[in-house]
Every structure is written in C-alpha cells, then in structure tokens.
Amino acid sequence: MHDESGPRRRRRSRWIRTGAVAAVVAVVAVAGVKFRDVVGPAKAEASTPRGEKGEGKGEKAKENEPASVAVAAVEAGAISAYTAATANLVAEDEVKVVAEAEGKVVKLLVEEGDDVARGQTLLQIDPGDAALAVQKAEIGLENAEINLERSDNMATEMLISPQDLDKVRYERDVAAQALGEARHRLRKTTVGSPFAGRITVRKVNLGQTLKAGDELFTLADFDPLIARIFLPEREVFDLAPGQEVRIALRAREEMRFAGRIRQISPVVDTASGTVKVTVEAVRPPLGVRPGAFVSVEVLRETRARALLVPRQAVVRELQEAYVFVADGAVARKRAIETGLEERDRIEVTKGLQAGEQVVTSGQGALKDQAAIAVSRPAVGATPGTAAAGS
C-alpha cells in the first residue's frame, strides 16, 4: 500500500470536511430554509436564561408599591412609673384549729369553703366520759362543802382545832377546782371557731377518734388579704402607709384591683438589701383567693403632660430608638429619646411633636422616605388617624 506523506493527508482531510459542510448547506437551501434561520434562534434561546422574560419590570413595579401601614397620633397625657414586685396574697389571720379533748367525732358541722362566725360550733366530740367526770366532780364538791359546814360548827364549839378546819377548807377548794377542770374538759368536746372566717382545709372525718393536738381545720379570715413585697432600700424612701398601689393576678392579668400600703418595715434586710412592705388589697374581686400569685405595682413618679406614643411604634436598635413618621404618603425615619414607660405607652422626650402620626404596624420593612399607604388605625389609636396620609 502506498504511504502518503503528512502534509498531503492533512490537505485531503480539509477537503473532505469542506465538502461535507457544503453538502449540508445545499440541503438546507433546497428546503427553503436559510442557515442563519436554523442556527440563530437556537443560539438566541440558549443565550437567554429561563424565567427572566418580563420579570425585571414586575419586580420593579412591586418595589414601587407603597407599604401598607397603620398609624396613631402622638398625644399629650399623663404617664406614671411604677416599681413592680411579685408576691402571694395571704390571709392576715389564719390558724390551725386543733383538738383539745380526746374522743370520737360524733358531729361534723362544717365543710371546706364554709363561712363561719366567731364561736360557731365546727364539730362535736363524744362528751360521754367528760360529762361523767363533771358529775363525779360535782358530787365531790358537794361532799366537801357539807364537811366544811360541819367543821365550821365544830370549830365554833371548840371541838376541832383551827388547823383541822383549814384542812377541811383546803379539801373543799380542791374539790371546787376539780369540778372547774372537769367542766372545762367537757366544753372542749365542742370545737368552736376562734374568729369569723372561712374554712379552707378540713382534716377530720366523722367517726374519727381524736387525741389532743390533732389538727382539725384551717380557718382564714379573707378580709383583709395582704401581700408582703420586698423592695430595694432606695425605692422606699418616698413611700408611706396609706399610699395606693395596683395589684393584678398573674393567672389573669386583666383582673386588676386597688391596694394600699399598710406598713413599711423599719429595718433593711442585710442579706438582700431590701425592705419589707406590707400591702393590703382593697375590695378584691370575688375570684381572688388567699395564696394567689400577684404582681404589685408601687407608684414612683407621675408626669401630667408628656408626649405619648404606642409602644409598638418604637423601634430599638442597641442604644438607639426611632419611629417612622407618616408625612403624607411618605414614611420618614425619626430618631427619638424616650422617658417613662407604662403598659402599652412610652413617653417621648425628644424628636416628636403632639399631633404627628407615627407608624404602629407595618414598619418592619420600611426605610427612610419609603412610600406608604395607611390602611387602618392601630389598636387604641386616636380616631381618624386612618385618614392620615391618604
């Protein structure tokens, strides 16, 4: 076989490739399709990423849409600062009623939750043995008095010595004392209430045999209920007995009622640096019970004419605070300085004026001078603020 040289083979290969391309072009031309019409659209399609057709205009339009916000007016009003503490409400008078006599319970007259009057009978212990002891003591006293009468007559006639008469008198006195003790034990078989209050715990059952000292009931006087709170020493200098406080149930925050300071401890606890302050509840609602966990707010300061904004209008970043002020259809970022805070209101000491509208909802994504549309007033906003900026 004849071996062709290298340059000749390369020229031959180029001729073959050129001929193939020419053949393809000829075929396409015959079909009435230009070569650039086949290659062009495919190349254009490949060069255009999917999903970009028309999206730029939509996103730009969306960015230009005004943000929907709610606003409220900056108002002038009173605001107070409170010192808060937590404690349990307890009954000032609460006692454990215990048995003072032995025997079986034959009558159980009260139950937990019952209101009782002072001296009212709570239960009855079988008085049988105690009653017999009283009868025996009565007989003993009767005999001692008869013996004393006889001895007095004999002493008048000088038939007994003065020493013997004194002995008889002593025996009469002992018999009288025995009768008094027997009657006291009989009275103890009837258990009465030491003061007016409410039975909070019953630990005795009908038919139970008691020993002296057994616990029977817990009795509490619900009027008044008190709470003992502990405040830092620096916060009690301006407090005084009779000062009003606010009390709220932690289990139901909307259940709030008044209270007053009853007394302030004269000493500072050296371990904690706090002072005990006893607070009395004033006419608490019916659902408030001893043992309830409450928060107590003691007034520290009141400012009668302060500029107030809703708490949700204030945005905090590190040590700075700012709000967005609705200026027509534009939100303008405004740095502010704050003062007292009370529930859902914050005092603004610098940066705002009364009557200005601040954004209270929808400001999370706002930027300075962003377009806004006021859609609704915030909860608690001044009536008519929804129209601001419209």
C-alpha positions in Angstrom: 0.0 0.0 0.0 1.3 3.4 -1.0 2.1 5.6 2.1 1.0 9.3 1.7 3.1 11.9 3.3 1.8 14.0 6.3 1.1 17.3 4.5 -0.8 15.5 1.8 -3.1 13.7 4.4 -3.9 17.0 6.1 -4.9 18.7 2.9 -7.1 15.8 1.9 -8.8 15.9 5.4 -9.6 19.6 5.0 -11.1 18.9 1.5 -13.4 16.2 3.0 -14.7 18.4 5.8 -15.3 21.4 3.5 -17.2 19.2 1.1 -19.4 17.9 4.0 -20.4 21.4 5.1 -21.2 22.4 1.6 -23.5 19.4 1.2 -25.4 20.4 4.4 -25.8 24.0 3.2 -27.1 22.8 -0.1 -29.7 20.5 1.5 -31.0 23.3 3.8 -31.1 25.7 0.8 -33.2 23.2 -1.1 -35.7 23.0 1.7 -36.1 26.8 1.6 -34.5 27.5 5.0 -31.6 29.8 5.4 -28.7 28.5 7.5 -28.8 31.5 9.8 -32.5 30.9 10.5 -31.7 27.4 11.8 -28.7 28.4 13.9 -29.8 31.9 15.0 -32.9 31.2 17.0 -31.4 28.2 18.8 -28.4 30.3 19.7 -30.6 33.2 20.9 -32.7 30.8 23.0 -29.6 29.3 24.6 -28.2 32.7 25.5 -31.4 33.8 27.3 -31.8 32.4 30.9 -35.1 30.9 31.7 -37.5 32.8 33.8 -36.0 36.3 33.1 -38.5 37.3 30.4 -40.6 40.2 31.8 -39.6 39.6 35.4 -37.5 42.8 35.8 -40.5 45.0 35.1 -42.7 43.1 37.6 -40.1 43.3 40.4 -39.5 47.0 39.8 -43.3 47.7 39.9 -43.6 45.7 43.1 -40.8 47.7 44.7 -42.6 50.9 43.9 -45.8 49.8 45.5 -46.5 51.8 48.8 -46.2 49.7 52.0 -49.5 49.2 53.9 -49.2 50.6 57.4 -51.3 51.6 60.4 -50.7 54.9 62.3 -51.5 56.6 65.5 -51.2 60.2 66.7 -48.7 61.5 69.2 -50.7 62.5 72.2 -50.2 64.6 75.3 -51.2 62.9 78.5 -50.2 61.7 81.9 -47.9 58.8 82.4 -46.6 57.1 85.6 -43.6 55.0 86.5 -44.1 52.1 88.9 -41.9 49.7 90.8 -43.1 46.2 90.3 -42.8 43.2 92.6 -44.4 39.8 92.9 -45.8 38.1 95.9 -48.6 35.8 97.2 -51.8 37.1 98.7 -52.3 35.7 102.1 -55.0 36.0 104.8 -53.8 38.1 107.6 -55.5 35.9 110.2 -55.1 32.2 109.6 -55.0 29.5 112.2 -54.9 25.7 112.5 -57.8 24.5 114.7 -56.7 21.5 116.7 -58.5 19.1 119.1 -58.1 19.9 122.8 -60.0 16.8 124.0 -59.9 13.1 123.3 -62.8 11.1 121.9 -64.8 10.2 118.8 -66.2 12.8 116.4 -70.0 12.5 116.6 -70.9 15.6 114.7 -69.2 17.3 111.8 -70.9 20.6 111.1 -68.8 22.5 108.5 -67.0 21.8 105.2 -64.2 23.5 103.2 -65.4 26.8 101.8 -68.0 27.4 104.6 -68.1 30.9 106.2 -68.3 30.7 109.9 -69.0 33.2 112.7 -66.9 33.7 115.8 -67.8 30.9 118.4 -69.8 28.9 115.8 -69.6 25.1 116.5 -67.5 23.3 114.0 -67.6 19.7 115.3 -68.7 17.7 118.4 -66.6 15.1 120.2 -68.4 12.4 122.2 -68.9 14.1 125.6 -69.8 10.9 127.5 -66.6 10.5 129.6 -66.2 14.2 130.1 -69.8 14.5 131.3 -69.3 11.6 133.8 -66.2 13.4 135.1 -68.2 16.5 135.7 -70.9 14.6 137.6 -68.2 13.0 139.8 -66.6 16.3 140.5 -69.9 17.8 141.4 -70.5 15.1 143.9 -67.0 15.5 145.3 -67.6 19.3 145.8 -71.0 18.7 147.4 -69.5 16.4 150.0 -66.6 18.8 150.6 -69.0 21.7 151.3 -71.0 19.5 153.7 -67.9 18.5 155.5 -66.8 22.2 155.7 -70.1 23.2 157.1 -69.9 20.6 159.8 -66.4 21.5 160.6 -67.3 25.2 161.0 -69.9 24.3 163.6 -67.5 22.1 165.5 -64.9 24.9 165.4 -67.5 27.3 166.9 -67.8 24.9 169.8 -64.1 24.5 170.0 -64.4 20.8 169.1 -61.7 20.9 166.4 -58.5 22.8 166.1 -58.0 25.7 163.7 -55.5 23.6 161.8 -58.1 20.9 161.2 -60.6 23.5 160.0 -58.1 24.9 157.5 -57.5 21.3 156.2 -61.2 20.9 155.5 -61.4 24.2 153.8 -58.5 23.2 151.6 -60.2 20.0 150.6 -63.3 22.0 149.7 -61.2 24.2 147.4 -59.6 21.3 145.8 -63.0 19.8 145.0 -64.2 23.1 143.5 -61.0 23.2 141.3 -61.6 19.6 140.2 -65.2 20.5 139.2 -63.9 23.5 137.2 -61.4 21.4 135.3 -64.0 18.7 134.5 -66.3 21.3 133.1 -63.5 22.8 131.0 -62.8 19.4 129.5 -66.4 19.0 128.7 -66.5 22.3 126.9 -63.5 21.2 124.9 -65.5 18.4 123.4 -67.4 21.1 121.4 -65.0 22.7 118.9 -65.9 26.3 118.1 -64.5 28.9 115.7 -62.0 31.3 117.3 -62.9 34.1 114.9 -65.1 34.8 111.9 -63.7 33.5 108.7 -63.8 30.7 106.1 -62.8 27.0 106.4 -60.1 26.5 103.9 -58.9 23.0 104.9 -60.8 20.1 106.7 -58.6 17.3 108.0 -61.1 15.4 110.2 -63.8 12.8 109.4 -67.0 11.9 111.1 -66.4 8.9 113.5 -62.6 9.6 113.8 -61.1 9.1 117.2 -59.1 12.2 118.2 -56.2 12.8 120.5 -55.4 16.2 122.0 -53.4 18.1 119.4 -54.8 16.5 116.3 -55.3 19.1 113.5 -58.9 19.5 112.5 -59.4 22.6 110.3 -57.6 25.6 108.8 -59.5 28.8 109.3 -58.7 32.0 107.4 -60.1 35.5 107.6 -60.3 36.7 103.9 -60.7 40.4 105.0 -58.2 41.7 104.5 -55.9 39.9 102.1 -52.3 41.1 102.3 -49.1 40.7 100.2 -45.6 41.2 101.6 -43.2 42.5 98.9 -39.5 43.3 99.2 -38.2 46.5 97.6 -34.7 47.9 97.3 -33.9 50.4 100.0 -33.5 53.3 97.6 -37.1 52.8 96.4 -38.9 53.0 99.8 -37.7 56.5 100.9 -40.7 58.2 99.4 -43.3 55.6 100.3 -45.7 56.0 103.2 -48.5 53.9 104.8 -51.8 54.5 103.1 -50.3 55.1 99.7 -52.2 53.4 96.8 -50.8 50.6 94.8 -52.0 48.5 91.8 -52.5 44.7 92.1 -53.0 42.2 89.3 -53.5 38.5 89.3 -50.7 36.7 87.4 -53.1 34.0 86.4 -55.4 36.5 84.8 -53.7 39.8 84.1 -56.9 41.6 83.2 -58.2 41.1 86.8 -56.8 44.2 88.5 -57.8 45.9 91.7 -56.6 48.5 94.1 -54.5 48.1 97.2 -52.7 50.3 99.7 -49.5 50.2 101.7 -50.3 49.1 105.3 -46.8 49.2 106.8 -43.2 49.5 106.0 -40.5 47.6 107.9 -38.3 49.8 110.0 -35.2 47.7 109.1 -33.3 46.8 106.0 -32.6 43.1 105.4 -28.8 42.9 105.5 -28.6 39.8 103.2 -30.6 41.2 100.3 -30.6 45.0 100.9 -34.4 45.1 100.7 -37.2 46.4 102.9 -40.4 44.5 103.6 -43.5 46.4 102.5 -46.9 45.0 103.6 -49.7 45.8 101.1 -53.4 45.3 101.7 -55.9 44.5 98.9 -58.9 46.9 98.8 -62.1 45.1 97.9 -60.6 42.4 95.7 -62.9 40.6 93.1 -64.8 37.5 94.3 -62.5 35.2 92.4 -59.4 36.3 94.3 -58.3 33.7 96.8 -55.6 33.5 99.5 -52.4 32.1 98.0 -53.0 33.8 94.6 -49.8 34.9 92.9 -50.0 38.6 92.1 -47.9 41.5 90.8 -47.9 44.6 92.9 -47.0 48.0 91.3 -46.0 50.9 93.5 -46.2 54.4 92.1 -42.8 56.1 91.8 -43.4 59.1 89.6 -46.2 60.8 87.5 -45.8 63.3 84.7 -49.0 65.0 83.9 -48.1 66.5 80.4 -46.0 64.0 78.5 -45.8 63.2 74.8 -47.0 59.6 74.4 -46.8 57.1 71.6 -47.9 53.4 71.4 -45.2 51.0 72.5 -45.4 49.2 69.1 -44.4 52.4 67.3 -40.9 52.5 68.8 -38.1 50.5 67.1 -35.0 50.0 69.2 -31.5 49.1 67.9 -28.8 48.8 70.5 -28.9 52.1 72.4 -30.9 54.0 69.8 -34.7 54.4 69.4 -36.6 55.7 66.4 -40.0 55.8 64.8 -41.4 56.3 61.3 -43.5 59.5 61.0 -46.2 59.5 58.3 -45.6 62.6 56.2 -48.4 62.5 53.6 -47.7 59.3 51.6 -44.1 59.0 52.8 -42.6 57.5 55.9 -39.7 59.5 57.4 -37.4 57.8 59.9 -37.0 59.9 63.1 -34.6 59.3 65.9 -36.2 59.9 69.4 -35.4 59.9 73.0 -37.7 58.1 75.4 -38.7 58.5 79.1 -41.2 56.7 81.2 -42.9 53.6 80.1 -46.3 52.4 81.3 -48.0 49.3 79.9 -48.5 50.0 76.1 -47.4 53.6 76.1 -44.0 55.2 76.0 -43.0 58.8 76.8 -41.0 60.6 74.1 -38.9 63.4 75.5 -37.2 64.5 72.2 -37.9 64.1 68.5 -41.7 64.4 68.1 -44.5 66.9 68.4 -48.1 66.4 69.5 -50.4 65.5 66.6 -47.8 63.9 64.4 -48.7 60.5 63.0 -46.3 57.6 63.8 -46.4 54.2 62.1 -47.5 51.5 64.5 -47.8 48.5 62.2 -46.0 47.5 59.0 -42.8 49.4 59.8 -40.7 46.3 60.0 -39.5 46.6 56.3 -39.7 50.3 56.0 -36.8 52.5 55.0 -36.5 56.3 55.3 -38.7 58.1 52.8 -40.5 54.9 51.8 -43.9 55.2 50.1 -46.7 54.2 52.4 -50.5 53.7 52.3 -52.4 54.0 55.6 -54.8 51.1 55.6 -56.0 51.0 59.2 -55.6 52.7 62.5 -53.6 50.8 65.2 -55.4 49.4 68.2 -56.0 52.2 70.6 -55.1 54.9 68.0 -56.8 58.2 68.0 -60.0 58.1 65.9 -59.5 59.5 62.5 -55.8 58.6 62.2 -56.5 56.2 59.4 -57.1 59.0 57.1 -53.6 60.4 57.7 -51.5 60.3 54.5 -54.4 59.3 52.4 
